[in-house]
Protein backbone atom coordinates (compact mmCIF):
# COMPACT_ATOMS: atom_id res chain seq x y z
CA UNK A 1 0.00 0.00 0.00
CA UNK A 2 1.29 3.49 -0.80
CA UNK A 3 0.11 6.56 1.09
CA UNK A 4 0.93 10.08 -0.08
CA UNK A 5 0.30 12.81 2.48
CA UNK A 6 -0.83 16.25 1.31
CA UNK A 7 1.27 18.14 3.86
CA UNK A 8 4.16 17.61 6.27
CA UNK A 9 1.70 17.82 9.15
CA UNK A 10 -0.42 15.01 7.67
CA UNK A 11 2.75 12.97 7.07
CA UNK A 12 3.78 13.34 10.72
CA UNK A 13 0.28 12.37 11.93
CA UNK A 14 0.28 9.22 9.79
CA UNK A 15 3.76 8.19 10.95
CA UNK A 16 2.82 8.84 14.59
CA UNK A 17 -0.32 6.73 14.22
CA UNK A 18 1.62 3.86 12.63
CA UNK A 19 4.17 3.93 15.44
CA UNK A 20 1.51 4.05 18.16
CA UNK A 21 -0.36 1.14 16.58
CA UNK A 22 2.92 -0.70 15.89
CA UNK A 23 2.13 -0.98 12.18
CA UNK A 24 5.08 -2.22 10.16
CA UNK A 25 5.92 0.57 7.70
CA UNK A 26 8.68 2.30 5.78
CA UNK A 27 8.97 6.02 5.10
CA UNK A 28 11.35 8.27 3.22
CA UNK A 29 12.68 11.42 4.88
CA UNK A 30 10.96 14.65 4.01
CA UNK A 31 12.92 17.00 1.75
CA UNK A 32 13.22 19.43 4.66
CA UNK A 33 14.89 16.71 6.76
CA UNK A 34 17.40 15.48 4.18
CA UNK A 35 21.09 16.35 4.33
CA UNK A 36 22.73 17.89 1.29
CA UNK A 37 25.85 16.12 0.03
CA UNK A 38 28.29 18.14 -2.06
CA UNK A 39 31.64 17.65 -3.72
CA UNK A 40 33.77 20.74 -4.35
CA UNK A 41 36.67 20.33 -6.76
CA UNK A 42 39.82 22.38 -6.94
CA UNK A 43 40.14 23.19 -3.24
CA UNK A 44 43.81 23.92 -2.42
CA UNK A 45 45.32 21.25 -0.16
CA UNK A 46 46.72 23.85 2.26
CA UNK A 47 43.22 24.64 3.67
CA UNK A 48 42.34 22.99 6.97
CA UNK A 49 38.99 21.40 7.78
CA UNK A 50 38.23 24.15 10.30
CA UNK A 51 38.88 26.90 7.74
CA UNK A 52 36.59 25.22 5.24
CA UNK A 53 33.90 24.60 7.86
CA UNK A 54 34.07 28.24 8.99
CA UNK A 55 33.71 29.51 5.42
CA UNK A 56 30.71 27.25 4.78
CA UNK A 57 29.06 28.39 8.02
CA UNK A 58 29.58 32.05 7.05
CA UNK A 59 27.71 31.29 3.83
CA UNK A 60 24.75 29.79 5.69
CA UNK A 61 25.57 26.06 5.61
CA UNK A 62 25.97 23.77 8.63
CA UNK A 63 28.33 20.98 7.55
CA UNK A 64 28.20 17.78 9.60
CA UNK A 65 31.27 16.16 8.02
CA UNK A 66 34.08 17.45 5.83
CA UNK A 67 36.43 15.08 4.03
CA UNK A 68 39.33 16.09 1.81
CA UNK A 69 39.60 13.48 -0.94
CA UNK A 70 42.82 13.02 -2.89
CA UNK A 71 42.96 11.15 -6.16
CA UNK A 72 46.23 9.64 -7.27
CA UNK A 73 47.70 12.04 -9.81
CA UNK A 74 44.66 14.30 -9.73
CA UNK A 75 43.52 17.44 -8.01
CA UNK A 76 42.02 17.14 -4.52
CA UNK A 77 38.33 17.66 -3.96
CA UNK A 78 36.24 18.36 -0.89
CA UNK A 79 33.24 16.25 0.13
CA UNK A 80 30.87 17.58 2.77
CA UNK A 81 27.39 16.89 4.16
C-alpha positions in Angstrom: 0.0 0.0 0.0 1.3 3.5 -0.8 0.1 6.6 1.1 0.9 10.1 -0.1 0.3 12.8 2.5 -0.8 16.2 1.3 1.3 18.1 3.9 4.2 17.6 6.3 1.7 17.8 9.2 -0.4 15.0 7.7 2.7 13.0 7.1 3.8 13.3 10.7 0.3 12.4 11.9 0.3 9.2 9.8 3.8 8.2 11.0 2.8 8.8 14.6 -0.3 6.7 14.2 1.6 3.9 12.6 4.2 3.9 15.4 1.5 4.0 18.2 -0.4 1.1 16.6 2.9 -0.7 15.9 2.1 -1.0 12.2 5.1 -2.2 10.2 5.9 0.6 7.7 8.7 2.3 5.8 9.0 6.0 5.1 11.4 8.3 3.2 12.7 11.4 4.9 11.0 14.7 4.0 12.9 17.0 1.7 13.2 19.4 4.7 14.9 16.7 6.8 17.4 15.5 4.2 21.1 16.4 4.3 22.7 17.9 1.3 25.8 16.1 0.0 28.3 18.1 -2.1 31.6 17.7 -3.7 33.8 20.7 -4.4 36.7 20.3 -6.8 39.8 22.4 -6.9 40.1 23.2 -3.2 43.8 23.9 -2.4 45.3 21.3 -0.2 46.7 23.9 2.3 43.2 24.6 3.7 42.3 23.0 7.0 39.0 21.4 7.8 38.2 24.2 10.3 38.9 26.9 7.7 36.6 25.2 5.2 33.9 24.6 7.9 34.1 28.2 9.0 33.7 29.5 5.4 30.7 27.2 4.8 29.1 28.4 8.0 29.6 32.0 7.0 27.7 31.3 3.8 24.7 29.8 5.7 25.6 26.1 5.6 26.0 23.8 8.6 28.3 21.0 7.5 28.2 17.8 9.6 31.3 16.2 8.0 34.1 17.5 5.8 36.4 15.1 4.0 39.3 16.1 1.8 39.6 13.5 -0.9 42.8 13.0 -2.9 43.0 11.1 -6.2 46.2 9.6 -7.3 47.7 12.0 -9.8 44.7 14.3 -9.7 43.5 17.4 -8.0 42.0 17.1 -4.5 38.3 17.7 -4.0 36.2 18.4 -0.9 33.2 16.3 0.1 30.9 17.6 2.8 27.4 16.9 4.2 
